[in-house]
Amino acid sequence: MKTNTISRREFFQSTTAAGLAAFAMPSLASVLVDTKLRVLSIGVIGTIGGADRHNINEHPLAEIVGLCDVDSNALAEAALEHPDAFTTADYREAFDKHADKFDAVIVATPDHSHCSIMTTALSRGKHVYGQKPLVHQLEELQILRNAINARPDLVTQTGAQRIQSAARRAAVDILKSGGLGRVIEVHVTFGNGALAGGHYFADGQLGEPIAPPPGFDYDLWLNGAQEEPCRPQMVQRQWRSWWKYGGGQIADWVVHLTDVLFYAFPELDSPTQVCSRTPSRDLTWFHADRVLSTLTYPVNSDNFANTTCNFYFYDTQLKPDRAQLGIGEGEWPSDIVTVVVCEGGTLVLAPSGPLEIWREGQKTDGLLWPGLPVYEEFNHWHAWVDKALGKETSHRWCPFGVGLRCTEPGLLAVKAAKFPGQVLDWDRSRLAFPNHTEATQTIVRRDYRSGFEPVRMGG
């Protein structure tokens, strides 16, 4: 859409850089009324792509102008809802041939393709809404971090929509207040494991090579991964179980379950140790299940009881002992919970609530904590659109800087399962395990197929 005052590019540069101050300028204010955020949707249906696309398109100042998917059937289905949008199977073609038609992108593709697509978008000056986990390789934590640091003018947001619940925001405020005393440790249960089978995960049985589904461009789906045959339970939804393409239940859910910690405590930066225990041994094809993982964060803060804080992860329906945590017998509010043990009590949070506070064996409703504000409802996706259009909003949670901090422990936990029971020292600044050469050589990075490499910016 053209404007009568300044170009679209000038508008987005001005509003993003100047923020709220831009609204004081009559020309920019008038442009805002008439300008829409033009969005390219990459991964148009899948497990979450359709929800991302629908929610963003419902914003009155957002418009889906492009559709990209390796599945021609999904592409055709989405095109019925957006008949004027351009379509393509290859994200590279979208940027090379249509970059002037969109200002922002949704990336809702399998994990192994995230970094290549997101860094391409940032290098081309596009705002990015990216699904979690943001990256698939430990090295990609730094590649994507360098890209967002190189383009601070662009608005990023991680698919962590559960922060919409009042319970999660209350948990952040309670932890920040220090009302439960200093933090001792954190426990996170993930419910399912990587080999749960069914609609969402594979069952861990390696089938013989098969033809890809009709209308499915398997070569483009592989993205930067090395060529190999398509197999049963691999593409579409069940790729999360596969070592080369997903991260199991832990990587899939870690952002949803740890975000409150990273918002409450900015001093939690990067773990320095990880140890994952699992009976799984052959992880050539699939991720381990029945994983118990310990991640150690160094802390030098009055918010913590010790100089380190351990995060304990449990998948495949494994859980910590309630009595050991001091909360007595009873039912967990969900199979998926975040438990923060403090000197003065324990916070137990299900993904979208409820929020429980336990002190001296007694449970209270966390939303009744004294002094909490009234938490207004908001739309997580619309907050990204607002911010990209230059509108100040307090509802834009989990930009990529926070999303990467949430992603890191999940990647470490699942990848350390390659070396079960071994304590791996982790140095993110060096992208290395200083005490374990083999781990550094095998679980930190990968080689990318030519033409699908991430864009390395800055740093």
C-alpha positions in Angstrom: 0.0 0.0 0.0 1.4 3.4 -0.9 1.0 6.5 1.2 0.9 10.2 0.5 3.6 11.2 2.9 6.6 8.8 3.1 7.5 5.4 1.7 6.6 2.2 3.6 10.3 1.5 4.2 10.8 5.0 5.6 7.7 4.6 7.8 8.9 1.3 9.3 12.4 2.6 9.9 11.1 5.7 11.5 8.5 4.1 13.7 10.7 1.3 14.8 13.6 3.5 15.7 11.7 6.3 17.2 8.9 4.3 18.9 6.3 6.4 20.7 8.0 9.6 19.7 7.0 9.0 16.2 3.4 9.5 17.0 4.0 13.1 17.8 4.8 13.7 14.1 1.5 14.4 12.2 2.8 12.8 9.0 3.7 9.5 10.7 0.4 9.5 12.7 -1.6 9.9 9.5 0.4 7.1 7.9 -0.2 4.7 10.8 -3.9 4.9 10.3 -3.6 3.8 6.7 -0.6 1.5 6.8 -0.8 -2.3 7.3 1.9 -4.7 8.3 2.3 -6.9 5.3 3.2 -10.4 6.5 4.6 -13.5 4.8 3.5 -16.7 6.4 6.2 -19.5 6.2 4.7 -22.8 7.3 1.1 -22.0 6.7 -0.7 -24.8 8.7 1.3 -27.6 10.3 0.9 -27.8 14.1 0.8 -24.1 14.9 1.3 -22.2 11.6 -2.4 -21.9 11.0 -3.0 -20.5 14.4 -0.2 -18.0 14.0 -1.5 -16.9 10.6 -5.1 -16.6 11.7 -4.3 -14.6 14.8 -2.0 -12.2 13.1 -4.4 -11.7 10.2 -7.2 -10.8 12.6 -5.3 -7.7 13.6 -7.0 -4.8 11.9 -3.6 -3.4 10.7 -2.1 -6.7 9.6 -2.5 -8.5 6.3 -1.2 -11.9 5.1 0.3 -11.0 1.7 2.4 -14.1 1.0 2.2 -17.9 1.7 5.2 -20.3 1.7 5.0 -24.0 2.4 6.7 -27.1 1.0 3.3 -28.9 1.2 1.3 -27.9 -1.9 -1.9 -29.2 -0.3 -1.4 -26.9 2.8 -0.5 -24.1 0.5 -3.7 -24.5 -1.5 -5.8 -24.7 1.6 -4.3 -21.5 3.0 -4.6 -19.7 -0.3 -8.4 -20.1 -0.2 -8.3 -17.8 2.8 -5.9 -15.3 1.3 -6.7 -15.3 -2.5 -4.6 -12.2 -3.2 -1.5 -13.5 -1.5 1.5 -14.7 -3.6 2.4 -18.4 -3.0 5.7 -20.3 -3.2 7.2 -23.5 -1.9 10.7 -22.1 -1.4 11.4 -19.4 1.2 14.4 -18.3 -0.7 12.3 -17.5 -3.7 9.9 -15.4 -1.5 12.8 -13.2 -0.5 14.4 -13.1 -3.9 11.3 -12.4 -5.9 8.8 -10.8 -3.5 10.7 -9.0 -0.8 9.2 -5.7 -1.7 5.7 -7.1 -1.0 6.1 -7.8 2.7 7.5 -6.2 5.8 7.4 -9.1 8.3 7.4 -12.9 8.4 5.9 -15.7 10.5 8.3 -18.7 10.7 6.3 -21.8 11.8 8.4 -24.6 10.2 10.3 -27.6 11.6 13.0 -26.7 14.1 15.9 -27.6 11.9 15.0 -24.9 9.4 14.3 -22.1 11.8 17.7 -20.5 12.0 18.3 -20.4 8.2 14.9 -18.8 7.6 14.9 -16.4 10.5 18.4 -15.0 9.8 17.5 -14.6 6.1 14.5 -12.5 7.2 16.5 -10.4 9.6 19.2 -9.8 7.0 16.6 -8.6 4.6 15.2 -6.2 7.1 12.0 -8.1 8.0 10.3 -8.2 11.4 10.1 -11.9 12.6 7.5 -13.8 14.6 9.3 -17.2 15.2 8.1 -20.4 16.6 9.9 -22.1 19.5 12.4 -23.6 20.0 14.0 -20.7 18.1 16.9 -22.8 16.9 17.9 -26.5 16.6 21.7 -26.4 17.0 23.7 -25.0 20.0 25.8 -23.0 17.6 22.6 -21.4 16.2 22.0 -19.8 19.6 24.9 -17.5 18.8 24.2 -17.2 15.1 20.6 -15.9 15.8 21.7 -13.8 18.7 24.3 -12.1 16.4 21.6 -11.5 13.8 19.2 -9.8 16.3 22.0 -7.7 17.7 22.9 -6.6 14.2 19.3 -5.5 13.5 18.0 -3.9 16.8 15.5 -1.9 14.7 13.6 -5.0 13.8 10.8 -6.5 16.1 11.1 -10.1 17.0 8.8 -12.3 19.1 8.9 -16.0 20.1 5.8 -18.2 19.9 5.3 -18.2 23.7 1.6 -17.3 23.7 0.9 -18.9 27.1 2.1 -15.7 28.8 -1.4 -14.4 27.9 -2.6 -16.3 31.0 -2.9 -14.2 34.2 -1.3 -17.0 36.2 2.0 -16.9 34.3 2.3 -13.1 34.6 1.4 -13.4 38.3 4.2 -15.9 38.7 6.7 -13.5 37.2 5.5 -10.7 39.6 5.6 -13.0 42.7 9.1 -14.2 41.9 10.4 -10.7 41.2 8.9 -9.5 44.5 11.0 -11.8 46.5 8.0 -12.6 48.7 8.8 -16.3 48.7 12.4 -15.7 49.7 15.5 -16.7 47.8 15.3 -19.3 45.1 16.9 -22.7 45.9 16.1 -24.8 42.7 13.8 -25.2 39.8 12.0 -28.4 38.6 10.2 -28.7 35.3 8.1 -31.6 34.2 7.4 -32.0 30.5 4.6 -34.6 30.4 5.3 -36.7 27.2 8.6 -37.9 25.9 10.1 -37.8 22.5 8.9 -41.3 21.6 5.3 -41.1 22.7 4.0 -42.0 19.3 0.5 -41.0 18.1 -0.4 -37.9 16.1 2.5 -35.6 17.4 5.5 -37.8 18.0 7.1 -40.9 16.4 7.3 -44.2 18.2 11.0 -44.7 17.8 10.7 -47.5 15.2 12.8 -46.8 12.1 10.9 -47.7 9.0 12.2 -48.4 5.5 12.5 -45.5 3.1 9.2 -44.4 1.5 8.0 -41.8 -1.0 7.2 -38.4 0.4 3.5 -37.5 0.7 1.8 -36.4 -2.5 2.5 -32.8 -3.2 5.2 -32.5 -0.6 8.6 -31.1 -1.7 10.9 -33.2 0.5 14.1 -31.7 -0.8 13.0 -28.2 0.3 11.7 -29.7 3.6 15.2 -31.0 4.4 16.4 -27.4 4.2 20.0 -27.4 5.5 20.0 -31.0 6.7 22.0 -33.5 4.7 20.2 -35.6 2.1 18.7 -38.9 3.2 15.5 -40.8 2.3 12.1 -39.9 3.6 10.8 -42.4 6.2 7.6 -43.1 8.0 6.7 -40.8 10.9 9.3 -38.2 9.7 7.7 -35.3 7.9 4.7 -33.1 8.7 4.0 -33.5 12.5 6.2 -36.3 13.8 9.6 -34.8 12.9 9.9 -33.6 16.5 11.1 -37.1 17.6 13.9 -37.2 15.1 17.4 -36.2 16.1 18.2 -34.2 12.9 14.9 -32.3 12.8 13.3 -31.7 16.2 14.1 -31.7 19.9 11.4 -34.0 21.4 9.0 -32.8 24.1 11.7 -31.0 26.1 12.9 -28.6 23.3 9.3 -28.2 22.1 8.0 -27.0 25.5 11.0 -25.5 27.2 10.2 -21.9 26.3 6.6 -22.3 27.6 7.8 -23.6 30.9 10.9 -21.5 31.7 9.9 -18.1 30.5 8.7 -16.9 33.9 12.2 -17.6 35.4 14.0 -15.6 32.7 11.6 -12.6 33.1 11.8 -12.6 36.9 15.6 -13.1 37.0 17.6 -11.5 34.2 20.8 -12.7 36.0 20.0 -16.2 34.7 22.1 -16.2 31.6 23.6 -19.5 30.4 24.1 -22.8 32.1 27.7 -23.9 32.8 27.0 -27.6 33.3 24.5 -30.2 32.0 24.0 -33.8 32.9 21.3 -35.9 31.3 20.4 -39.4 32.5 18.4 -41.8 30.3 18.3 -45.5 29.6 18.3 -44.7 25.9 21.6 -45.5 24.2 21.2 -45.4 20.4 20.3 -41.9 19.5 21.3 -42.1 15.8 17.8 -41.4 14.6 15.5 -40.4 17.5 15.8 -38.4 20.6 15.9 -40.1 24.0 12.9 -40.4 26.2 12.7 -40.9 30.0 15.2 -38.1 30.3 16.2 -36.7 33.7 18.4 -33.7 33.2 20.2 -31.3 35.5 21.4 -27.9 34.3 23.5 -25.7 36.5 23.3 -21.9 36.3 25.9 -19.7 38.0 24.2 -16.8 40.0 25.7 -14.0 42.0 22.5 -12.4 43.3 20.5 -11.9 46.5 17.6 -13.5 44.6 19.2 -16.9 45.0 20.1 -19.0 48.1 23.4 -20.3 46.6 26.0 -19.3 44.1 24.5 -21.8 41.6 20.9 -22.7 40.8 20.0 -26.1 39.4 17.2 -26.6 36.9 15.9 -30.2 36.9 14.0 -31.4 33.8 11.8 -34.6 33.7 10.0 -36.0 30.6 8.0 -39.1 29.8 5.7 -38.6 32.8 8.6 -38.5 35.2 8.1 -36.1 38.1 9.9 -34.9 41.3 8.9 -36.3 44.7 6.3 -34.0 46.2 7.3 -34.8 49.8 11.0 -34.0 49.0 9.9 -30.6 47.7 8.0 -30.0 51.0 4.5 -29.8 49.4 3.1 -33.0 50.7 0.8 -35.6 49.1 -1.6 -34.6 46.4 -2.2 -34.2 42.7 -0.1 -32.0 40.5 -2.3 -29.4 38.6 -1.0 -30.8 35.3 1.5 -33.4 34.0 3.4 -30.3 32.7 4.5 -27.9 35.5 7.1 -25.5 36.6 8.1 -25.7 40.2 10.3 -23.0 41.9 11.5 -24.0 45.3 12.3 -21.0 47.5 13.4 -20.6 51.1 10.0 -19.2 52.1 7.7 -21.4 50.0 7.2 -23.2 46.6 5.6 -21.9 43.5 3.8 -24.5 41.3 2.6 -23.3 37.8 0.8 -25.2 35.1 1.4 -23.9 31.5 -1.7 -21.6 31.5 -2.5 -21.9 35.2 -3.5 -22.7 37.8 -0.8 -21.1 40.0 -0.3 -22.7 43.4 1.8 -21.3 46.3 2.8 -23.8 49.0 4.0 -22.8 52.4 4.3 -25.1 55.4 2.3 -27.8 53.6 -0.6 -25.5 52.8 -1.7 -24.5 49.3 -3.1 -21.1 48.4 -4.2 -19.7 45.0 -1.3 -17.7 43.6 -3.7 -15.2 42.0 -4.7 -14.2 45.5 -1.2 -13.1 46.4 -1.3 -9.7 48.1 -0.6 -6.7 45.9 -1.0 -8.3 42.5 -2.5 -6.1 39.8 -5.5 -6.9 37.7 -4.1 -8.7 34.6 -5.9 -7.4 31.6 -6.5 -9.7 28.6 -4.4 -9.2 25.5 -3.5 -10.9 22.3 0.1 -12.2 22.2 0.2 -12.1 18.3 -1.3 -8.6 18.1 1.3 -7.3 20.4 4.0 -8.2 17.9 2.1 -6.4 15.1 1.6 -3.3 17.2 5.3 -3.1 18.1 6.3 -3.7 14.4 4.0 -0.8 13.5 5.8 1.4 16.0 3.1 1.4 18.7 4.4 1.1 22.2 2.9 -1.9 24.1 3.5 -3.6 27.4 2.2 -6.9 26.0 5.0 -7.8 23.7 6.6 -10.7 25.7 9.4 -13.0 24.7 11.4 -11.2 22.0 14.2 -13.4 20.6 16.7 -12.2 23.2 14.6 -13.8 25.9 13.4 -16.7 23.7 17.0 -17.7 23.1 17.7 -17.8 26.9 14.7 -20.1 27.3 15.7 -22.3 24.3 19.3 -23.0 25.5 18.6 -25.3 28.5 16.2 -27.4 26.4 18.8 -27.9 23.6 21.4 -28.8 26.1 19.2 -31.3 27.9 18.2 -33.2 24.9 21.7 -33.1 23.2 23.5 -34.1 26.4 21.5 -37.4 26.3 24.1 -38.5 23.7 26.4 -38.8 26.7 24.1 -40.2 29.4 25.2 -39.6 33.0 28.2 -37.6 32.0 28.6 -34.1 33.4 29.4 -31.7 30.5 30.8 -28.3 31.2 29.3 -25.8 28.8 30.9 -22.5 27.7 28.5 -20.7 25.4 31.0 -17.9 24.6 33.3 -20.6 23.1 30.5 -22.8 21.8 32.3 -25.7 23.5 32.3 -28.3 26.2 35.8 -27.7 27.6 35.9 -31.0 29.4 34.5 -33.1 26.6 36.1 -32.9 23.1 33.7 -35.4 21.6 30.6 -33.6 22.7 32.0 -30.3 21.3 32.7 -32.1 18.0 29.3 -33.9 17.7 26.4 -32.0 19.4 27.2 -28.3 19.0 26.9 -27.7 15.2 26.3 -29.3 11.9 27.2 -28.9 8.3 24.5 -27.2 6.1 23.6 -28.1 2.6 24.7 -25.5 0.1 22.1 -22.8 -0.4 20.4 -23.3 3.0 23.0 -22.0 5.3 22.0 -19.5 8.0 23.0 -15.9 7.3 25.9 -15.0 9.7 25.6 -11.3 10.7 27.9 -9.3 13.0 29.6 -11.0 16.0 
